[in-house]
Amino acid sequence: MMRLLVVLVSGVAVFALIYLVVMLQTKDRRAMESRVKSFFDSTPEEAAAKRTMRGKTRVHTRRLDQIAEELYVAGVALRVEEFITIWTTAGAVIPAIAMFLGAPLSVSIGLVIVGASAPIGFVTIKRNKKLSLLGVQLSDALTIICNALRAGQSFQTAMKSVADEMEEPISREFMRVYRETQYGMPLETSLTRLVNRTKNQDLDLMCSAVIIQRQIGGNLAVILENISDTINQRIRLRGELKTMTSAGRLSGYIIGGMPLIIIVLLMFVNPSYIDMFFTTHSGRVMLVVSVILEAIGFSIVNKIVNIKM
């Protein structure tokens, strides 16, 4: 009976994976067909129903676009459908196959935890590294922009100079803004998209200054030079705070991650020792309580060591 259930779960997981890939690959064509058919709505009720469906489609599209932006910022050369395929395969299909082949329940759960968290963790770590490096590069980028503006160049051309002279990730981000404006997108919209992608407060300050200057006028080179001094002071202060809180941050990561690492290792090394947490009522209760306490402790330590500026 258990094997039959595993076969059914595996079949459903594989079918869902194939269906998801097909839907992602044909979403553009289906969106175009939906827009064309909207011109031939026969009744107001049908038109309202189709508008509701288009609203749901836009929600899913925004989610996919958000994943695509995360992959872009992290520098991961994968399309959304490729990443979701890898994530689904690692988090659902492989554990189901392992259980079908006779692996213990704890091993299959360990494979689910590792397979579901590894792709997301990889993208998150790469994204944080890229954004941290972008924050360090921003001061030099502002210096180049100020020099280009004093030489009589436009702000877009100055951003292209940054893209040509500096390394990634700031060169890629600024080149994207330059290309978007060259293709007809307003500079304000492109800068807003840049801030939304990077979530960098210093970059937000620079973009806000540029947008305000375009509305009310002023010497942009002088404005950006003053902002550059402010950003340099904030970078220096942020570095000092990071040095002062490094010990507490490391201790928090070690203490917070040790129980999870130990339980995942035991799932593979000694499954019988950890099975009671999943097969007995008291074990499941202890596991839930442990997860809740772990999340609370990690959030408290994270609040202490992360100082807002």
N, C-alpha and C positions, 0 to 999 in steps of 0.2 A: 504493500500500500504506500509506504514511504517512497519507494523508488518511482511508483507511478506518479505520485504528487510532484516529485522532483522533475520527472520528464515533462509534465504539464507546465511547470513553472519555467523550465528551460525553453520549451517551445514558445510560450507566451513572451518571454524576454527576447528571444531571437526575432519573433514576428514584430514586436514593438520596435526593435532596433531597425529592422529593414524598413518598416513603415515610416519611422522618423526620418531616416536618411532620404527616402523618396519624397516625403513631404517637404523637407528642407531644400532639396535640389529643384523642386518644381514650384516653390513659393512665388517666385517672380512671375512665372507664366500664369499661375492661378490668380494672382493679384491683378494682372492685366486683363484677364478674362472677366473678373468680377467688375472692374471699372467699365468695361465695354458693355456688359449686360445691364449695368445700372441705368443706362440710357433707355432701356426698353421695359422699365417697370410698368406693369399693367394697372395695378391698383395701389392706392395709398398704403393698404395693409402690407402688401408685398414689399413696397418700397421701405416701409419702416422696419420690417423683418430683415431686409438686406442691409440696412444701415446698422442694425444691431450686430449682425454677423461681421460687418466690416470693422465695427468697433472692437470686437473680440480679436479679429485678425490683426488690427493695429497694436493691440496689447502684446500679442505674441511676437509681432515683428519688433516692437521696442525691446523686448527681452532678448531676442536674438541679436539685435543691434548692440545692446549693452555687452553681451558676451563677446561680440566681434571687437568692440572698442577695448575691452579688457585684454584680449589676445594681442591687439595691435600695440597697446601701451607696453605690454610685457615683452614684445619682440618675438612672440611665438608665431612661426610661419605656418599656421594652420587655419583653415576655414572653420566656420562655426559648426557645420555638419561633421567635419572630420574630428573636431574636438569632442563633440557630443557622442560620436560613435566610439571613440577611444574611452571616454568616461563611462558610457553605458556598458561597454564590453568588459572593462576592468572591474566595475562595481557590481554587475549583475550576472552577466553571461558566464564569466570565468568561475565565480563562486558556485553557480548552479551546476556547471559541468563537474566541478570538483566534488560537490555533494553527490551527484549522480554516480561518480566513479568510486564512491565509498568513503570519502573523507569525513572525519568527525564533524559534528555540528559546530564546535568551537573553531575549528580550522576554517570552515566555510564563512562563519561570521567574521573571523579575522581577515579573510580575503575580501569580504565586503567592505570592512573598515579601511583597509589599505587601498583597495582599488578605487573606492569612492573618494577618498581624501587625497591620494597622491597626485592626480592631475590638477585638482584645484589648488593644492598646496604648491605645486611646481609653478603654476601661473602666478599665484599670489606672491611668492618669493621673488620671481623675476620682475614682476611689476613693481614691487616695493624697491628693489635695487635700482631699476630704471628711474623711478621717480625721485629717489634719494640723490642719484647722480645728476638728474636734471636740476634739482634745487641748488646743487653746488655749482653747476655750469651757468646758472642764470646771471650771476654777477658779471662774469666775463662777456656774456651775450649782451647785457645792457651797455657795457663799455663799447663794444663794437657798434651797436645801434646808435649810441650817442655820437660817435665819431662819424658814422655815415650820414647822420642827419645834419651835422655841422658842415659836412662836405656838399650839402645840397641835395642829397638823395631823399626819396620818399621813404615812408615807414615800411612799406611792403618790400622795396628794394633792400632796405637795411636788414630786414628779416632774412632775405635771400642771402645776404652777405654772411649772416650768422650760420645759415645752413651750409654754405660753401666752406667756411673756414673752421667750424667747430665739428666735434665728433658727436655721435649718437649718445643719448636719445634726443638732445635738444635740437640737433640739426634736422632730424627727421620730423619733429613736431613743427618747427618753424617752416620747413619746406612745405609741409602739408598746408599750413595757413597760407603761404604764398601761392601755392597752386590753386587752392580753393578760391582765393580772391581773383586770380587770373581767369578762372573759369566762370566768374560772374557772381560769386557769393559775396554779400556785403562783409566788410572787414569786421564790423561789430559782431555779426553772427559767427564768423570763423573764430574770432577770439573767445567768444562765449563757449563755443564747442571745445576749444583748447583748454580752457579752465575746467570745464566739466570732465574732460578726460583725465587731467593730471591731478586735480584736487590740491593744487599747490597755492598756498596763501600769498607767497611772494609774487608768483606769476599772476594771480588774480589782481594784486595791487597794480602791477604794471599794465595789465589789460584794461583795468578800470580807468587808469590815468589816460591811456591812449583814447579810449572811447569818449571820456569827458572832454579831452582836448579837441577832438574832432567836432564836438557839439558847440563849445564856447570859445575855442581858439586858445592861443598861447604858444610859448616857446616849448615845443615838445622835448628838445634836447636838454634844456635846463630841468624840466620836470622829471625826466627819466634819470638824469644825473643825481638829483636829490633822492629819488626812489632807490637808486643803486646804493647810495650811502646807507640808507635805512636797511636795505636788504643785507648789506655786508655786516652791519651791526647785529641784525637778527641771526645771521648764520653763525657769527662768532659766539653770540650768547647761547644759541642752540647747541653748538659744539661743547661749550662749557657744561651746560646742563646734562648733555648726554654722557660726558665723562664722569660727572658727579653721581649720576644714577646708574652707571653701567653695572656696578656690583649688585645692586638691588634688582635690576632688570634681569641679569643672568641668573640670579638665585630664583627669581619668580618663574623664569622659563624652565629651569631644571626641576624645581619642586612641582610645578604644574604639569610638566610633561612626563615625569618619571612614572606615575601610576599608569598612564595610558601606554607608555612604552613597555612596561613590565607585563601588563595584561595581554597585549598583543603578542609579545614574545612567548608567553606561556600558552597562548592559543596554538602556536606552532610547535613548541618544544615539548610541552606536556599537556595535551588536550584534556585528559581525564581529570587533571587537577582543577581545571577551570570550568568544566562542564556543569558543575553544580550551580553556578551563577545563572545558567540559562535553562536548566531542567527542573529546578525546585522553586517553590514560591518564595521562600525566605531568601534564596540567592538572588532572584530577580528584584526583590525589594531592596536588598543591600546594594545591588548594582545601580538601581535608579537613584537611591540616596547618595551613593558615591559620585555619580555623574553630576547631580545637582550641587553638592558641596564643592566638587572640583571646579565647576563653572563659576560659582560664587567667589571662591578663593582666587581664581585666575583673574576675574574681572576686578576684584579689589586691588590686587597687586598691580594690574595694568593701569588702574586709575592713579595709584600712588606714584609710579615711575614716569608716567606720561604727563608732562607739565604743559598746559596750553599757553601759547604766547600770543 
